[in-house]
Amino acid sequence: MSWLAGCRRLHRRYESKPEHFLAFTAISTSLINYRRLAK
């Protein structure tokens, strides 16, 4: 799913800290929703 949405950083977990991973997840979710609303 993340690869299709263009969020390559979430495709494989590069972050060692869970807080950073959750932050990127939140940013990606916001970006996906923005793209859907912009259509």
mmCIF file of the N, C-alpha and C atoms, coordinates in Angstrom:
data_MODEL
# 
_entry.id   MODEL 
# 
loop_
_atom_site.group_PDB 
_atom_site.id 
_atom_site.type_symbol 
_atom_site.label_atom_id 
_atom_site.label_alt_id 
_atom_site.label_comp_id 
_atom_site.label_asym_id 
_atom_site.label_entity_id 
_atom_site.label_seq_id 
_atom_site.pdbx_PDB_ins_code 
_atom_site.Cartn_x 
_atom_site.Cartn_y 
_atom_site.Cartn_z 
_atom_site.occupancy 
_atom_site.B_iso_or_equiv 
_atom_site.pdbx_formal_charge 
_atom_site.auth_seq_id 
_atom_site.auth_comp_id 
_atom_site.auth_asym_id 
_atom_site.auth_atom_id 
_atom_site.pdbx_PDB_model_num 
ATOM 1   N N  . MET A 1 1  ? 0.816   -1.202 0.000  1.00 0.00 ? 1  MET A N  1 
ATOM 2   C CA . MET A 1 1  ? 0.000   0.000  0.000  1.00 0.00 ? 1  MET A CA 1 
ATOM 3   C C  . MET A 1 1  ? 0.855   1.259  0.000  1.00 0.00 ? 1  MET A C  1 
ATOM 4   N N  . SER A 1 2  ? 1.876   1.284  0.843  1.00 0.00 ? 2  SER A N  1 
ATOM 5   C CA . SER A 1 2  ? 2.699   2.487  0.916  1.00 0.00 ? 2  SER A CA 1 
ATOM 6   C C  . SER A 1 2  ? 3.454   2.722  -0.390 1.00 0.00 ? 2  SER A C  1 
ATOM 7   N N  . TRP A 1 3  ? 3.861   1.653  -1.069 1.00 0.00 ? 3  TRP A N  1 
ATOM 8   C CA . TRP A 1 3  ? 4.562   1.816  -2.331 1.00 0.00 ? 3  TRP A CA 1 
ATOM 9   C C  . TRP A 1 3  ? 3.647   2.440  -3.374 1.00 0.00 ? 3  TRP A C  1 
ATOM 10  N N  . LEU A 1 4  ? 2.374   2.038  -3.375 1.00 0.00 ? 4  LEU A N  1 
ATOM 11  C CA . LEU A 1 4  ? 1.423   2.586  -4.330 1.00 0.00 ? 4  LEU A CA 1 
ATOM 12  C C  . LEU A 1 4  ? 1.116   4.043  -4.040 1.00 0.00 ? 4  LEU A C  1 
ATOM 13  N N  . ALA A 1 5  ? 1.130   4.413  -2.786 1.00 0.00 ? 5  ALA A N  1 
ATOM 14  C CA . ALA A 1 5  ? 0.806   5.790  -2.412 1.00 0.00 ? 5  ALA A CA 1 
ATOM 15  C C  . ALA A 1 5  ? 2.003   6.719  -2.563 1.00 0.00 ? 5  ALA A C  1 
ATOM 16  N N  . GLY A 1 6  ? 3.166   6.178  -2.881 1.00 0.00 ? 6  GLY A N  1 
ATOM 17  C CA . GLY A 1 6  ? 4.340   7.008  -3.067 1.00 0.00 ? 6  GLY A CA 1 
ATOM 18  C C  . GLY A 1 6  ? 5.110   7.291  -1.794 1.00 0.00 ? 6  GLY A C  1 
ATOM 19  N N  . CYS A 1 7  ? 4.861   6.561  -0.752 1.00 0.00 ? 7  CYS A N  1 
ATOM 20  C CA . CYS A 1 7  ? 5.542   6.759  0.527  1.00 0.00 ? 7  CYS A CA 1 
ATOM 21  C C  . CYS A 1 7  ? 6.604   5.681  0.685  1.00 0.00 ? 7  CYS A C  1 
ATOM 22  N N  . ARG A 1 8  ? 7.687   5.846  -0.020 1.00 0.00 ? 8  ARG A N  1 
ATOM 23  C CA . ARG A 1 8  ? 8.725   4.810  -0.036 1.00 0.00 ? 8  ARG A CA 1 
ATOM 24  C C  . ARG A 1 8  ? 9.370   4.618  1.321  1.00 0.00 ? 8  ARG A C  1 
ATOM 25  N N  . ARG A 1 9  ? 9.400   5.662  2.114  1.00 0.00 ? 9  ARG A N  1 
ATOM 26  C CA . ARG A 1 9  ? 10.051  5.559  3.418  1.00 0.00 ? 9  ARG A CA 1 
ATOM 27  C C  . ARG A 1 9  ? 9.297   4.590  4.331  1.00 0.00 ? 9  ARG A C  1 
ATOM 28  N N  . LEU A 1 10 ? 8.011   4.401  4.107  1.00 0.00 ? 10 LEU A N  1 
ATOM 29  C CA . LEU A 1 10 ? 7.231   3.487  4.932  1.00 0.00 ? 10 LEU A CA 1 
ATOM 30  C C  . LEU A 1 10 ? 7.197   2.078  4.347  1.00 0.00 ? 10 LEU A C  1 
ATOM 31  N N  . HIS A 1 11 ? 7.670   1.938  3.120  1.00 0.00 ? 11 HIS A N  1 
ATOM 32  C CA . HIS A 1 11 ? 7.673   0.614  2.505  1.00 0.00 ? 11 HIS A CA 1 
ATOM 33  C C  . HIS A 1 11 ? 8.577   -0.337 3.284  1.00 0.00 ? 11 HIS A C  1 
ATOM 34  N N  . ARG A 1 12 ? 9.694   0.175  3.704  1.00 0.00 ? 12 ARG A N  1 
ATOM 35  C CA . ARG A 1 12 ? 10.615  -0.571 4.567  1.00 0.00 ? 12 ARG A CA 1 
ATOM 36  C C  . ARG A 1 12 ? 10.933  0.338  5.741  1.00 0.00 ? 12 ARG A C  1 
ATOM 37  N N  . ARG A 1 13 ? 10.906  -0.191 6.906  1.00 0.00 ? 13 ARG A N  1 
ATOM 38  C CA . ARG A 1 13 ? 11.098  0.629  8.101  1.00 0.00 ? 13 ARG A CA 1 
ATOM 39  C C  . ARG A 1 13 ? 12.584  0.958  8.276  1.00 0.00 ? 13 ARG A C  1 
ATOM 40  N N  . TYR A 1 14 ? 12.942  2.194  7.932  1.00 0.00 ? 14 TYR A N  1 
ATOM 41  C CA . TYR A 1 14 ? 14.322  2.654  8.045  1.00 0.00 ? 14 TYR A CA 1 
ATOM 42  C C  . TYR A 1 14 ? 14.601  3.266  9.410  1.00 0.00 ? 14 TYR A C  1 
ATOM 43  N N  . GLU A 1 15 ? 13.562  3.715  10.068 1.00 0.00 ? 15 GLU A N  1 
ATOM 44  C CA . GLU A 1 15 ? 13.735  4.427  11.331 1.00 0.00 ? 15 GLU A CA 1 
ATOM 45  C C  . GLU A 1 15 ? 13.991  3.452  12.469 1.00 0.00 ? 15 GLU A C  1 
ATOM 46  N N  . SER A 1 16 ? 14.927  3.788  13.324 1.00 0.00 ? 16 SER A N  1 
ATOM 47  C CA . SER A 1 16 ? 15.224  2.916  14.462 1.00 0.00 ? 16 SER A CA 1 
ATOM 48  C C  . SER A 1 16 ? 14.333  3.246  15.655 1.00 0.00 ? 16 SER A C  1 
ATOM 49  N N  . LYS A 1 17 ? 13.901  4.503  15.740 1.00 0.00 ? 17 LYS A N  1 
ATOM 50  C CA . LYS A 1 17 ? 13.043  4.896  16.861 1.00 0.00 ? 17 LYS A CA 1 
ATOM 51  C C  . LYS A 1 17 ? 11.579  4.807  16.443 1.00 0.00 ? 17 LYS A C  1 
ATOM 52  N N  . PRO A 1 18 ? 10.749  4.213  17.293 1.00 0.00 ? 18 PRO A N  1 
ATOM 53  C CA . PRO A 1 18 ? 9.327   4.096  16.938 1.00 0.00 ? 18 PRO A CA 1 
ATOM 54  C C  . PRO A 1 18 ? 8.626   5.450  16.810 1.00 0.00 ? 18 PRO A C  1 
ATOM 55  N N  . GLU A 1 19 ? 9.106   6.462  17.535 1.00 0.00 ? 19 GLU A N  1 
ATOM 56  C CA . GLU A 1 19 ? 8.484   7.791  17.448 1.00 0.00 ? 19 GLU A CA 1 
ATOM 57  C C  . GLU A 1 19 ? 8.657   8.381  16.054 1.00 0.00 ? 19 GLU A C  1 
ATOM 58  N N  . HIS A 1 20 ? 9.814   8.165  15.466 1.00 0.00 ? 20 HIS A N  1 
ATOM 59  C CA . HIS A 1 20 ? 10.065  8.680  14.117 1.00 0.00 ? 20 HIS A CA 1 
ATOM 60  C C  . HIS A 1 20 ? 9.211   7.948  13.087 1.00 0.00 ? 20 HIS A C  1 
ATOM 61  N N  . PHE A 1 21 ? 9.074   6.639  13.259 1.00 0.00 ? 21 PHE A N  1 
ATOM 62  C CA . PHE A 1 21 ? 8.247   5.859  12.340 1.00 0.00 ? 21 PHE A CA 1 
ATOM 63  C C  . PHE A 1 21 ? 6.792   6.314  12.414 1.00 0.00 ? 21 PHE A C  1 
ATOM 64  N N  . LEU A 1 22 ? 6.298   6.549  13.629 1.00 0.00 ? 22 LEU A N  1 
ATOM 65  C CA . LEU A 1 22 ? 4.919   7.012  13.781 1.00 0.00 ? 22 LEU A CA 1 
ATOM 66  C C  . LEU A 1 22 ? 4.734   8.412  13.206 1.00 0.00 ? 22 LEU A C  1 
ATOM 67  N N  . ALA A 1 23 ? 5.748   9.247  13.317 1.00 0.00 ? 23 ALA A N  1 
ATOM 68  C CA . ALA A 1 23 ? 5.661   10.588 12.738 1.00 0.00 ? 23 ALA A CA 1 
ATOM 69  C C  . ALA A 1 23 ? 5.565   10.511 11.213 1.00 0.00 ? 23 ALA A C  1 
ATOM 70  N N  . PHE A 1 24 ? 6.406   9.680  10.601 1.00 0.00 ? 24 PHE A N  1 
ATOM 71  C CA . PHE A 1 24 ? 6.338   9.525  9.144  1.00 0.00 ? 24 PHE A CA 1 
ATOM 72  C C  . PHE A 1 24 ? 5.019   8.890  8.718  1.00 0.00 ? 24 PHE A C  1 
ATOM 73  N N  . THR A 1 25 ? 4.478   8.003  9.533  1.00 0.00 ? 25 THR A N  1 
ATOM 74  C CA . THR A 1 25 ? 3.176   7.414  9.231  1.00 0.00 ? 25 THR A CA 1 
ATOM 75  C C  . THR A 1 25 ? 2.092   8.488  9.235  1.00 0.00 ? 25 THR A C  1 
ATOM 76  N N  . ALA A 1 26 ? 2.120   9.364  10.224 1.00 0.00 ? 26 ALA A N  1 
ATOM 77  C CA . ALA A 1 26 ? 1.135   10.446 10.299 1.00 0.00 ? 26 ALA A CA 1 
ATOM 78  C C  . ALA A 1 26 ? 1.275   11.413 9.122  1.00 0.00 ? 26 ALA A C  1 
ATOM 79  N N  . ILE A 1 27 ? 2.503   11.748 8.771  1.00 0.00 ? 27 ILE A N  1 
ATOM 80  C CA . ILE A 1 27 ? 2.725   12.643 7.632  1.00 0.00 ? 27 ILE A CA 1 
ATOM 81  C C  . ILE A 1 27 ? 2.228   12.009 6.341  1.00 0.00 ? 27 ILE A C  1 
ATOM 82  N N  . SER A 1 28 ? 2.510   10.738 6.161  1.00 0.00 ? 28 SER A N  1 
ATOM 83  C CA . SER A 1 28 ? 2.080   10.046 4.946  1.00 0.00 ? 28 SER A CA 1 
ATOM 84  C C  . SER A 1 28 ? 0.572   9.931  4.873  1.00 0.00 ? 28 SER A C  1 
ATOM 85  N N  . THR A 1 29 ? -0.053  9.662  5.992  1.00 0.00 ? 29 THR A N  1 
ATOM 86  C CA . THR A 1 29 ? -1.517  9.576  6.019  1.00 0.00 ? 29 THR A CA 1 
ATOM 87  C C  . THR A 1 29 ? -2.132  10.920 5.657  1.00 0.00 ? 29 THR A C  1 
ATOM 88  N N  . SER A 1 30 ? -1.574  11.993 6.190  1.00 0.00 ? 30 SER A N  1 
ATOM 89  C CA . SER A 1 30 ? -2.064  13.329 5.850  1.00 0.00 ? 30 SER A CA 1 
ATOM 90  C C  . SER A 1 30 ? -1.891  13.630 4.372  1.00 0.00 ? 30 SER A C  1 
ATOM 91  N N  . LEU A 1 31 ? -0.746  13.248 3.828  1.00 0.00 ? 31 LEU A N  1 
ATOM 92  C CA . LEU A 1 31 ? -0.479  13.488 2.412  1.00 0.00 ? 31 LEU A CA 1 
ATOM 93  C C  . LEU A 1 31 ? -1.425  12.694 1.517  1.00 0.00 ? 31 LEU A C  1 
ATOM 94  N N  . ILE A 1 32 ? -1.683  11.451 1.877  1.00 0.00 ? 32 ILE A N  1 
ATOM 95  C CA . ILE A 1 32 ? -2.610  10.625 1.095  1.00 0.00 ? 32 ILE A CA 1 
ATOM 96  C C  . ILE A 1 32 ? -4.017  11.224 1.125  1.00 0.00 ? 32 ILE A C  1 
ATOM 97  N N  . ASN A 1 33 ? -4.457  11.646 2.306  1.00 0.00 ? 33 ASN A N  1 
ATOM 98  C CA . ASN A 1 33 ? -5.788  12.253 2.418  1.00 0.00 ? 33 ASN A CA 1 
ATOM 99  C C  . ASN A 1 33 ? -5.873  13.567 1.650  1.00 0.00 ? 33 ASN A C  1 
ATOM 100 N N  . TYR A 1 34 ? -4.811  14.357 1.699  1.00 0.00 ? 34 TYR A N  1 
ATOM 101 C CA . TYR A 1 34 ? -4.792  15.619 0.949  1.00 0.00 ? 34 TYR A CA 1 
ATOM 102 C C  . TYR A 1 34 ? -4.907  15.360 -0.555 1.00 0.00 ? 34 TYR A C  1 
ATOM 103 N N  . ARG A 1 35 ? -4.183  14.370 -1.029 1.00 0.00 ? 35 ARG A N  1 
ATOM 104 C CA . ARG A 1 35 ? -4.245  14.043 -2.452 1.00 0.00 ? 35 ARG A CA 1 
ATOM 105 C C  . ARG A 1 35 ? -5.634  13.584 -2.859 1.00 0.00 ? 35 ARG A C  1 
ATOM 106 N N  . ARG A 1 36 ? -6.283  12.837 -1.987 1.00 0.00 ? 36 ARG A N  1 
ATOM 107 C CA . ARG A 1 36 ? -7.643  12.380 -2.308 1.00 0.00 ? 36 ARG A CA 1 
ATOM 108 C C  . ARG A 1 36 ? -8.624  13.538 -2.330 1.00 0.00 ? 36 ARG A C  1 
ATOM 109 N N  . LEU A 1 37 ? -8.477  14.466 -1.385 1.00 0.00 ? 37 LEU A N  1 
ATOM 110 C CA . LEU A 1 37 ? -9.391  15.605 -1.337 1.00 0.00 ? 37 LEU A CA 1 
ATOM 111 C C  . LEU A 1 37 ? -9.133  16.590 -2.473 1.00 0.00 ? 37 LEU A C  1 
ATOM 112 N N  . ALA A 1 38 ? -7.903  16.655 -2.941 1.00 0.00 ? 38 ALA A N  1 
ATOM 113 C CA . ALA A 1 38 ? -7.553  17.592 -4.007 1.00 0.00 ? 38 ALA A CA 1 
ATOM 114 C C  . ALA A 1 38 ? -8.119  17.166 -5.362 1.00 0.00 ? 38 ALA A C  1 
ATOM 115 N N  . LYS A 1 39 ? -8.478  15.897 -5.487 1.00 0.00 ? 39 LYS A N  1 
ATOM 116 C CA . LYS A 1 39 ? -9.013  15.416 -6.773 1.00 0.00 ? 39 LYS A CA 1 
ATOM 117 C C  . LYS A 1 39 ? -10.382 15.953 -7.050 1.00 0.00 ? 39 LYS A C  1 
# 
